[in-house]
Amino acid sequence: MEFLEYLKQKKINAQAFAKAEPDRYQEWQELFGAMHPDSFTTQKKFLINEVRRRYLLPSEEKS
């Protein structure tokens, strides 16, 4: 699974996230590439929810 697919699955707007928080986006992208998606989710669970609230993917792009 690619990082962009993961963000889409988590209903996070990747473009808005990358533009607003480029350092965090880059860090997460590197970490995601180094571990299993489930491990990444476990490690970043509460932060993912925070990011989702800030950069929610519009409903027409979720599917």
Buried (B, 14 or more C-beta within 10 A) or exposed (E): EEBBEBBBEBBBBBEBBBEEBEEEBEEBBEBBEEEEBEEBBEEBEEEBEEBBEEBEBEEEEEE
